[in-house]
């Protein structure tokens, strides 16, 4: 049977001393301790409520996103034809009503793509810019950045496209789709009749993204530029 600790042994036991000091501190600071516990409880409750709210927002936004997709694609029947304008309105509603959700991010990108496909390049550039401003570290950063640059190029603003892609290459250099940003920048330099700059970017692509389709395309473009 284990021997019970005497008072002197308790005094020499660090754990016992620590527990004793803690109990004494609590007795001496009851109000402070109680206030701290209340604050911790309030933070836990608020965190749980916020998590529930975010989850609810996301589910509601996804439901509207499904409606937008249905409006955009229809079901192939005369009873439910494609309604791209309705889809645009729903994408706009999602982005405004459910900010900071995955559905809102996706909606802005889809809206920008629809505007671009419809030849509304000014609107598309503005929508993609809204994404980049609202979600600087968003899930679709490269898609939005390249989309904005394409829209700027389509409306003849090559300097704007260059500026957009230079910034995108820097901010998305660790993104899985970073190679697309580099490739788009090199393409814009070619359109701007800046072969040296284009070759420089293609060289970076070949070095950084070896064994990818971006690298293969870069090597082909570098070879083509040398022949000019």
N, C-alpha and C positions, 0 to 999 in steps of 0.2 A: 504493500500500500504506500502511495506517495506521501511523503511527510509534508504536513501543513507548514506554510511559511510563517515565521514569526515576524514581529514588527520590525526588528533590525534587518532581517533579510528582505522584507518588503521595501525598506528604505534603500537597500542596495540594488534592488531590481529596477533597471531602467524603464521597463514597460510599465510596471506598477507606478513608478514615479511620474511617468508621462500621463497616465490615466488620471492620477490624482490631481496633477496640475491642470489638466483639461477640465475636470469637474469643478475645480476651484474657480477657473476662469469663467465657466458658464454661470456659476453662482454669482460671481462678482459683476457679470455683464449680461444679465438676463434680458434686458430690453434690447440691447444690440444684437444678441444671438437670435432672439425672436424675430426682430426686424429682418435680419439676414435670411432666416428661413422663409419668411413670408415673401421676400423679394425673389428668392430662388424658385419658390412655388409659382409665383406670378410669371416669371420668365418661362418656366416649363409649360404652363398653361397657354401663354401667348404663342410660344413656339408651336405647340400642337395645333392651336387654332389657325395659325398662319399656314401650316402645312396642309390642314384640311381645306382651307380656302383656296390655296394654290391648286390642289388636286381637283377641287370642284370647278375652278376656272378652266383648267386644262380640259376636263371632260366636256364642259359646255362648249368650249372653243372647237374641240375635235368634232362635236356633233354638227356644228355649223359648217365646218370644213367639209364634212361628208356631203352636206347639201350643196355646197359650192361645186364639188366634183361632179355631183349628179347633174347639176345645171350645165356644167361645162361639157360633159360627155354624153348626157342623155342616156337612153337605153337602146338606141337604134330603132325605136318605133315612132310612128307619127304622133302617138299620144304623149310622148315625152321627148320632144326634139331638143337639140343642143341650144343652150341659152347663155352664150359667153358673157353678155352684158350683165345678166343676173349673177353669174359667177364673179365677175369683177366687183359688183356691189357687195357680195357676201365676203369676199376677201378683204375689201376695205372695212367692212363692219367688224370682222374678226380682229384685224390689226388695231382698230380704235377701241374696241370693247374689251379685248382680252390681251392687253400688252404684257410682254415678258413671258408669254407662253410659247411652247414649241409651235403650236398652230399659228400663232401670230407671225412668227418668223417665216414659216413656210408660206403663209398667205401673201406676205409682201413679195417674196420671190416669185410666186406664181402670178401675182398681179403684174409685176414688172415684165415677166415673160409674155403674158397676154398682150400687154400694151406694145411691147416690141414687135410681136408677131403681127399686130394690127397696124404697124407703121407709125405708132404714136411714140416716136423716139424721145421727144422732150418729156412726156409723161413717164416713160419707162426709166429714163435717167433720173428723174426726180424720185421715183419710187425706190429704185435701187439705192440712191443716195440716202433716202430716209432709213433704209435698212442699215446701211453702214454707220449712220449717225446714232441710231437707236441701239444697235447690237454690234459694237465694235469688236467684240470677241464671239460673235454669234456662230451658230452651227453652219450657216450657209454663207460665211464671210466671202470666200473666194467666188462662189457662184454670183453673189450680188455685186461684188467688185468688177468681175469680168463682164457681167451683164450691163453695168453702168458704162463701162468703157466701150462695149459694142454699140450701145445706144448713142454715145457721144461720137463715135466714129461714123455711125450711120447718118448722123445729122451734120457731118462735116467738121466736127470739133476735135481734130486730131490732137491738138495741144492739151485739151481737156482729158482725152483718153489716155495720153501719155502720163499726165499728172495723176490720174486715178490709179493707173497700174503701177507706177513707181511707188506710190504710197501703199498699195495692196501688197506688192512684193515684200516690202519691209514688215508690214503688220502680220502677214500670213506666211512668213518664211518657214514656220514649223507645222503648217497645216498639211494634212495629207494630200490636198489638191494644190499645193503651192506650185507645182510644175505647170499647172494650167495658167496661173497668173504670170509666170515667167514667159511662157510660150506666147501669151496674148501680148505682152509688152514687146517681145521681139517682132511679132507680126506688125504691131503699130509702127515700130521703127522702120520696117520695110516699106509700109505704106507712105511713111513720111519721107522716104528716099534718104534714109540714114543707114546705109548698109554696114558701116563700121560698128554703129551702136547695136544693130540687130545681131551681127556676128558675135559681138561681145556677150550679149545675153544668151545666145545659142550655146556659146562655149561654157557658160556657167551652168546651163541646163544639162549639157552632156556630162559635165563633171559631177554635178550634185545629184542628178536623177538618172544615173546610169542603169541600164537594164530595164528601162521603162519606155513606153511609147513616146513620151515627151523627148527623151534622149535620142531615140531613133529619128524622130522628125527633125530635131535640132541638127543632127549630123547631116541629114539630107539637105536642109536649108543652107547650112554652112557651105556644103559642096556646091550648091546652086549659086550662091552669092560669089564664090570664088571664080566661077565661070563667066560672070558678067563683066 
